[in-house]
Amino acid sequence: MVLDIVLWIIFGALAGWIASMIMGTNAQQGAFMNIVVGIVGAFIGGFIMRALTGMNVEGFNLTTLLVSILGAVILLAIVRMIRGGTPHHV
């Protein structure tokens, strides 16, 4: 159980970090926000994949990482739309 939580945190951090680089928000987010974005993105991506394909995306593999990144990008795009802004580039 503890190992699963640690894997979720690491996986979430990786997915959130990659998504933040894609969306240009990496400079505004810290490690904690990358983890949160990655984990929430995994839920969003999993929901979308299940709705579109009927398949559950489970485990820690390349497919779930890609689905998590997709969900995290969607989450960051929604947040950007709500805030009404574009990323600030340094």
C-alpha positions as CSV (number, residue, x, y, z in Angstrom):
1,M,0.0,0.0,0.0
2,V,2.8,2.5,0.9
3,L,4.6,1.6,-2.3
4,D,1.5,2.3,-4.3
5,I,1.2,5.7,-2.8
6,V,4.9,6.4,-3.5
7,L,4.4,5.3,-7.1
8,W,1.4,7.5,-7.5
9,I,3.4,10.5,-6.3
10,I,6.3,9.8,-8.6
11,F,4.1,9.0,-11.5
12,G,2.0,12.2,-10.8
13,A,5.1,14.3,-10.6
14,L,6.4,13.0,-13.9
15,A,3.1,13.4,-15.7
16,G,2.5,16.9,-14.2
17,W,6.0,18.1,-15.0
18,I,5.8,16.9,-18.6
19,A,2.3,18.5,-19.0
20,S,3.5,21.8,-17.4
21,M,6.4,21.9,-19.9
22,I,4.0,21.2,-22.8
23,M,1.6,24.0,-21.6
24,G,4.4,26.4,-20.7
25,T,3.5,26.6,-17.0
26,N,6.5,24.9,-15.6
27,A,8.0,28.2,-14.3
28,Q,4.9,29.0,-12.3
29,Q,4.4,25.5,-10.8
30,G,6.5,23.9,-8.1
31,A,7.0,20.2,-7.5
32,F,3.9,19.9,-5.3
33,M,1.7,21.4,-8.0
34,N,3.2,19.1,-10.6
35,I,2.3,16.1,-8.5
36,V,-1.3,17.4,-8.0
37,V,-1.7,18.2,-11.7
38,G,-0.3,14.8,-12.6
39,I,-2.6,12.8,-10.3
40,V,-5.7,14.8,-11.1
41,G,-4.7,14.6,-14.8
42,A,-4.5,10.8,-14.5
43,F,-8.1,10.7,-13.3
44,I,-9.2,13.1,-16.1
45,G,-7.3,11.1,-18.7
46,G,-8.6,7.8,-17.4
47,F,-12.2,9.1,-17.5
48,I,-11.8,10.3,-21.0
49,M,-10.2,7.1,-22.2
50,R,-13.0,5.0,-20.6
51,A,-15.7,7.2,-22.1
52,L,-14.1,7.1,-25.6
53,T,-12.9,3.5,-25.8
54,G,-14.6,1.7,-22.9
55,M,-11.2,0.5,-21.7
56,N,-9.9,1.0,-18.2
57,V,-6.3,2.3,-18.1
58,E,-4.6,0.8,-15.2
59,G,-1.1,0.1,-13.8
60,F,2.1,2.0,-14.1
61,N,3.2,1.7,-17.7
62,L,3.8,3.9,-20.8
63,T,0.1,3.9,-21.8
64,T,-1.0,5.2,-18.4
65,L,1.8,7.8,-18.4
66,L,0.6,9.1,-21.8
67,V,-3.1,9.1,-20.6
68,S,-2.0,11.0,-17.4
69,I,-0.1,13.6,-19.4
70,L,-3.1,14.1,-21.7
71,G,-5.4,14.6,-18.8
72,A,-2.9,16.9,-17.1
73,V,-2.6,19.0,-20.3
74,I,-6.4,19.2,-20.4
75,L,-6.5,20.3,-16.8
76,L,-3.9,23.0,-17.3
77,A,-5.8,24.2,-20.4
78,I,-9.0,24.5,-18.4
79,V,-7.2,26.3,-15.6
80,R,-5.8,28.7,-18.2
81,M,-9.2,29.3,-19.7
82,I,-10.7,30.0,-16.3
83,R,-7.9,32.4,-15.4
84,G,-8.2,34.0,-18.8
85,G,-4.5,34.3,-19.5
86,T,-1.6,33.0,-21.3
87,P,1.6,31.6,-19.8
88,H,4.3,34.1,-18.7
89,H,7.6,33.1,-20.3
90,V,10.7,34.0,-18.5
